[in-house]
Amino acid sequence: MAAAATANQTALLEIDGMTAELLRTTNIAISDAYSKSYAYVYYFAVAIGVLAIVASLCMRDFDGYLTGHVSRQLYRKRDTSTDPLEATTQVAGQGSVDDGGATKA
């Protein structure tokens, strides 16, 4: 049984009752079994892909909801005259860095 675990062809031929023709037939059968089992995985992947495409075609249009409106602001009311993302950037270990002449807060 150790020969079967290693899948060494010469070791398999040393098993009692194993012939070259039987070994060749066994190799072909194993190859066919592997190829047919992988086919089911690919068929399933194609089915999931088709299902995803059909689902995306059935969705309604969300373009009306894709606006620039932000419902909650992350900065204080007094900072509305400047964009806080462009004003000051904190770099780790270096303090604040001015981005292009904007005023530091």
mmCIF file of the C-alpha atoms, coordinates in Angstrom:
data_MODEL
# 
_entry.id   MODEL 
# 
loop_
_atom_site.group_PDB 
_atom_site.id 
_atom_site.type_symbol 
_atom_site.label_atom_id 
_atom_site.label_alt_id 
_atom_site.label_comp_id 
_atom_site.label_asym_id 
_atom_site.label_entity_id 
_atom_site.label_seq_id 
_atom_site.pdbx_PDB_ins_code 
_atom_site.Cartn_x 
_atom_site.Cartn_y 
_atom_site.Cartn_z 
_atom_site.occupancy 
_atom_site.B_iso_or_equiv 
_atom_site.pdbx_formal_charge 
_atom_site.auth_seq_id 
_atom_site.auth_comp_id 
_atom_site.auth_asym_id 
_atom_site.auth_atom_id 
_atom_site.pdbx_PDB_model_num 
ATOM 1   C CA . MET A 1 1   ? 0.000   0.000  0.000   1.00 0.00 ? 1   MET A CA 1 
ATOM 2   C CA . ALA A 1 2   ? 2.976   2.315  0.432   1.00 0.00 ? 2   ALA A CA 1 
ATOM 3   C CA . ALA A 1 3   ? 3.527   2.103  -3.326  1.00 0.00 ? 3   ALA A CA 1 
ATOM 4   C CA . ALA A 1 4   ? -0.010  3.311  -3.977  1.00 0.00 ? 4   ALA A CA 1 
ATOM 5   C CA . ALA A 1 5   ? 0.480   6.261  -1.623  1.00 0.00 ? 5   ALA A CA 1 
ATOM 6   C CA . THR A 1 6   ? 3.639   7.404  -3.405  1.00 0.00 ? 6   THR A CA 1 
ATOM 7   C CA . ALA A 1 7   ? 2.116   6.950  -6.900  1.00 0.00 ? 7   ALA A CA 1 
ATOM 8   C CA . ASN A 1 8   ? 5.494   5.785  -8.191  1.00 0.00 ? 8   ASN A CA 1 
ATOM 9   C CA . GLN A 1 9   ? 4.865   3.862  -11.426 1.00 0.00 ? 9   GLN A CA 1 
ATOM 10  C CA . THR A 1 10  ? 7.711   1.385  -10.964 1.00 0.00 ? 10  THR A CA 1 
ATOM 11  C CA . ALA A 1 11  ? 6.659   0.721  -7.374  1.00 0.00 ? 11  ALA A CA 1 
ATOM 12  C CA . LEU A 1 12  ? 3.086   0.143  -8.503  1.00 0.00 ? 12  LEU A CA 1 
ATOM 13  C CA . LEU A 1 13  ? 4.251   -2.411 -11.070 1.00 0.00 ? 13  LEU A CA 1 
ATOM 14  C CA . GLU A 1 14  ? 5.860   -4.446 -8.252  1.00 0.00 ? 14  GLU A CA 1 
ATOM 15  C CA . ILE A 1 15  ? 2.445   -5.040 -6.603  1.00 0.00 ? 15  ILE A CA 1 
ATOM 16  C CA . ASP A 1 16  ? 1.240   -8.634 -7.063  1.00 0.00 ? 16  ASP A CA 1 
ATOM 17  C CA . GLY A 1 17  ? -1.232  -8.873 -9.933  1.00 0.00 ? 17  GLY A CA 1 
ATOM 18  C CA . MET A 1 18  ? -0.376  -5.436 -11.398 1.00 0.00 ? 18  MET A CA 1 
ATOM 19  C CA . THR A 1 19  ? 0.443   -5.500 -15.106 1.00 0.00 ? 19  THR A CA 1 
ATOM 20  C CA . ALA A 1 20  ? 1.563   -2.716 -17.410 1.00 0.00 ? 20  ALA A CA 1 
ATOM 21  C CA . GLU A 1 21  ? -1.817  -2.773 -19.163 1.00 0.00 ? 21  GLU A CA 1 
ATOM 22  C CA . LEU A 1 22  ? -3.706  -2.550 -15.856 1.00 0.00 ? 22  LEU A CA 1 
ATOM 23  C CA . LEU A 1 23  ? -1.482  0.320  -14.714 1.00 0.00 ? 23  LEU A CA 1 
ATOM 24  C CA . ARG A 1 24  ? -2.067  2.180  -17.981 1.00 0.00 ? 24  ARG A CA 1 
ATOM 25  C CA . THR A 1 25  ? -5.834  1.673  -17.673 1.00 0.00 ? 25  THR A CA 1 
ATOM 26  C CA . THR A 1 26  ? -5.753  2.892  -14.065 1.00 0.00 ? 26  THR A CA 1 
ATOM 27  C CA . ASN A 1 27  ? -3.795  6.027  -15.027 1.00 0.00 ? 27  ASN A CA 1 
ATOM 28  C CA . ILE A 1 28  ? -6.272  6.849  -17.790 1.00 0.00 ? 28  ILE A CA 1 
ATOM 29  C CA . ALA A 1 29  ? -9.220  6.311  -15.429 1.00 0.00 ? 29  ALA A CA 1 
ATOM 30  C CA . ILE A 1 30  ? -7.703  8.593  -12.780 1.00 0.00 ? 30  ILE A CA 1 
ATOM 31  C CA . SER A 1 31  ? -7.010  11.288 -15.390 1.00 0.00 ? 31  SER A CA 1 
ATOM 32  C CA . ASP A 1 32  ? -10.580 11.091 -16.667 1.00 0.00 ? 32  ASP A CA 1 
ATOM 33  C CA . ALA A 1 33  ? -11.999 11.261 -13.143 1.00 0.00 ? 33  ALA A CA 1 
ATOM 34  C CA . TYR A 1 34  ? -9.941  14.375 -12.325 1.00 0.00 ? 34  TYR A CA 1 
ATOM 35  C CA . SER A 1 35  ? -10.882 16.163 -15.542 1.00 0.00 ? 35  SER A CA 1 
ATOM 36  C CA . LYS A 1 36  ? -14.590 15.374 -15.190 1.00 0.00 ? 36  LYS A CA 1 
ATOM 37  C CA . SER A 1 37  ? -14.677 16.476 -11.540 1.00 0.00 ? 37  SER A CA 1 
ATOM 38  C CA . TYR A 1 38  ? -13.068 19.830 -12.376 1.00 0.00 ? 38  TYR A CA 1 
ATOM 39  C CA . ALA A 1 39  ? -15.627 20.383 -15.135 1.00 0.00 ? 39  ALA A CA 1 
ATOM 40  C CA . TYR A 1 40  ? -18.410 20.564 -12.527 1.00 0.00 ? 40  TYR A CA 1 
ATOM 41  C CA . VAL A 1 41  ? -16.551 23.331 -10.692 1.00 0.00 ? 41  VAL A CA 1 
ATOM 42  C CA . TYR A 1 42  ? -16.300 25.356 -13.904 1.00 0.00 ? 42  TYR A CA 1 
ATOM 43  C CA . TYR A 1 43  ? -19.955 24.745 -14.779 1.00 0.00 ? 43  TYR A CA 1 
ATOM 44  C CA . PHE A 1 44  ? -20.944 26.048 -11.357 1.00 0.00 ? 44  PHE A CA 1 
ATOM 45  C CA . ALA A 1 45  ? -18.731 29.138 -11.781 1.00 0.00 ? 45  ALA A CA 1 
ATOM 46  C CA . VAL A 1 46  ? -20.322 29.903 -15.156 1.00 0.00 ? 46  VAL A CA 1 
ATOM 47  C CA . ALA A 1 47  ? -23.799 29.521 -13.648 1.00 0.00 ? 47  ALA A CA 1 
ATOM 48  C CA . ILE A 1 48  ? -22.960 31.930 -10.821 1.00 0.00 ? 48  ILE A CA 1 
ATOM 49  C CA . GLY A 1 49  ? -21.531 34.426 -13.343 1.00 0.00 ? 49  GLY A CA 1 
ATOM 50  C CA . VAL A 1 50  ? -24.649 34.273 -15.509 1.00 0.00 ? 50  VAL A CA 1 
ATOM 51  C CA . LEU A 1 51  ? -26.825 34.683 -12.416 1.00 0.00 ? 51  LEU A CA 1 
ATOM 52  C CA . ALA A 1 52  ? -24.835 37.773 -11.367 1.00 0.00 ? 52  ALA A CA 1 
ATOM 53  C CA . ILE A 1 53  ? -25.185 39.340 -14.829 1.00 0.00 ? 53  ILE A CA 1 
ATOM 54  C CA . VAL A 1 54  ? -28.937 38.686 -14.921 1.00 0.00 ? 54  VAL A CA 1 
ATOM 55  C CA . ALA A 1 55  ? -29.311 40.140 -11.411 1.00 0.00 ? 55  ALA A CA 1 
ATOM 56  C CA . SER A 1 56  ? -27.388 43.267 -12.413 1.00 0.00 ? 56  SER A CA 1 
ATOM 57  C CA . LEU A 1 57  ? -29.607 43.721 -15.458 1.00 0.00 ? 57  LEU A CA 1 
ATOM 58  C CA . CYS A 1 58  ? -32.723 43.475 -13.286 1.00 0.00 ? 58  CYS A CA 1 
ATOM 59  C CA . MET A 1 59  ? -31.600 46.153 -10.830 1.00 0.00 ? 59  MET A CA 1 
ATOM 60  C CA . ARG A 1 60  ? -33.172 49.575 -10.928 1.00 0.00 ? 60  ARG A CA 1 
ATOM 61  C CA . ASP A 1 61  ? -31.218 52.734 -11.723 1.00 0.00 ? 61  ASP A CA 1 
ATOM 62  C CA . PHE A 1 62  ? -29.493 54.315 -8.706  1.00 0.00 ? 62  PHE A CA 1 
ATOM 63  C CA . ASP A 1 63  ? -27.997 57.324 -10.523 1.00 0.00 ? 63  ASP A CA 1 
ATOM 64  C CA . GLY A 1 64  ? -30.451 59.652 -8.791  1.00 0.00 ? 64  GLY A CA 1 
ATOM 65  C CA . TYR A 1 65  ? -28.904 58.763 -5.448  1.00 0.00 ? 65  TYR A CA 1 
ATOM 66  C CA . LEU A 1 66  ? -25.288 59.283 -6.542  1.00 0.00 ? 66  LEU A CA 1 
ATOM 67  C CA . THR A 1 67  ? -24.883 62.969 -5.703  1.00 0.00 ? 67  THR A CA 1 
ATOM 68  C CA . GLY A 1 68  ? -22.223 65.062 -4.034  1.00 0.00 ? 68  GLY A CA 1 
ATOM 69  C CA . HIS A 1 69  ? -24.422 65.631 -0.975  1.00 0.00 ? 69  HIS A CA 1 
ATOM 70  C CA . VAL A 1 70  ? -22.810 64.791 2.385   1.00 0.00 ? 70  VAL A CA 1 
ATOM 71  C CA . SER A 1 71  ? -25.334 64.455 5.197   1.00 0.00 ? 71  SER A CA 1 
ATOM 72  C CA . ARG A 1 72  ? -22.848 64.717 8.076   1.00 0.00 ? 72  ARG A CA 1 
ATOM 73  C CA . GLN A 1 73  ? -19.870 67.060 7.994   1.00 0.00 ? 73  GLN A CA 1 
ATOM 74  C CA . LEU A 1 74  ? -16.708 65.994 9.798   1.00 0.00 ? 74  LEU A CA 1 
ATOM 75  C CA . TYR A 1 75  ? -15.439 69.496 10.570  1.00 0.00 ? 75  TYR A CA 1 
ATOM 76  C CA . ARG A 1 76  ? -16.672 72.442 12.593  1.00 0.00 ? 76  ARG A CA 1 
ATOM 77  C CA . LYS A 1 77  ? -18.926 75.184 11.244  1.00 0.00 ? 77  LYS A CA 1 
ATOM 78  C CA . ARG A 1 78  ? -16.183 77.858 11.541  1.00 0.00 ? 78  ARG A CA 1 
ATOM 79  C CA . ASP A 1 79  ? -13.919 75.796 9.215   1.00 0.00 ? 79  ASP A CA 1 
ATOM 80  C CA . THR A 1 80  ? -16.361 75.904 6.274   1.00 0.00 ? 80  THR A CA 1 
ATOM 81  C CA . SER A 1 81  ? -14.427 78.641 4.482   1.00 0.00 ? 81  SER A CA 1 
ATOM 82  C CA . THR A 1 82  ? -11.476 76.278 3.919   1.00 0.00 ? 82  THR A CA 1 
ATOM 83  C CA . ASP A 1 83  ? -11.365 72.644 2.954   1.00 0.00 ? 83  ASP A CA 1 
ATOM 84  C CA . PRO A 1 84  ? -9.859  70.760 5.916   1.00 0.00 ? 84  PRO A CA 1 
ATOM 85  C CA . LEU A 1 85  ? -8.460  68.062 3.626   1.00 0.00 ? 85  LEU A CA 1 
ATOM 86  C CA . GLU A 1 86  ? -6.431  70.590 1.654   1.00 0.00 ? 86  GLU A CA 1 
ATOM 87  C CA . ALA A 1 87  ? -5.416  72.899 4.512   1.00 0.00 ? 87  ALA A CA 1 
ATOM 88  C CA . THR A 1 88  ? -3.164  70.734 6.707   1.00 0.00 ? 88  THR A CA 1 
ATOM 89  C CA . THR A 1 89  ? -1.875  67.186 6.486   1.00 0.00 ? 89  THR A CA 1 
ATOM 90  C CA . GLN A 1 90  ? -0.411  65.364 9.480   1.00 0.00 ? 90  GLN A CA 1 
ATOM 91  C CA . VAL A 1 91  ? 2.614   63.233 8.659   1.00 0.00 ? 91  VAL A CA 1 
ATOM 92  C CA . ALA A 1 92  ? 3.657   60.695 11.268  1.00 0.00 ? 92  ALA A CA 1 
ATOM 93  C CA . GLY A 1 93  ? 6.592   62.008 13.274  1.00 0.00 ? 93  GLY A CA 1 
ATOM 94  C CA . GLN A 1 94  ? 6.907   65.304 11.356  1.00 0.00 ? 94  GLN A CA 1 
ATOM 95  C CA . GLY A 1 95  ? 4.040   67.412 12.681  1.00 0.00 ? 95  GLY A CA 1 
ATOM 96  C CA . SER A 1 96  ? 1.842   69.364 10.274  1.00 0.00 ? 96  SER A CA 1 
ATOM 97  C CA . VAL A 1 97  ? 2.876   69.907 6.671   1.00 0.00 ? 97  VAL A CA 1 
ATOM 98  C CA . ASP A 1 98  ? 1.500   72.766 4.582   1.00 0.00 ? 98  ASP A CA 1 
ATOM 99  C CA . ASP A 1 99  ? -0.048  71.653 1.276   1.00 0.00 ? 99  ASP A CA 1 
ATOM 100 C CA . GLY A 1 100 ? 0.530   74.267 -1.379  1.00 0.00 ? 100 GLY A CA 1 
ATOM 101 C CA . GLY A 1 101 ? 0.276   77.510 0.554   1.00 0.00 ? 101 GLY A CA 1 
ATOM 102 C CA . ALA A 1 102 ? -3.005  76.842 2.351   1.00 0.00 ? 102 ALA A CA 1 
ATOM 103 C CA . THR A 1 103 ? -3.366  78.338 5.831   1.00 0.00 ? 103 THR A CA 1 
ATOM 104 C CA . LYS A 1 104 ? -2.513  76.087 8.773   1.00 0.00 ? 104 LYS A CA 1 
ATOM 105 C CA . ALA A 1 105 ? -5.203  75.482 11.346  1.00 0.00 ? 105 ALA A CA 1 
# 
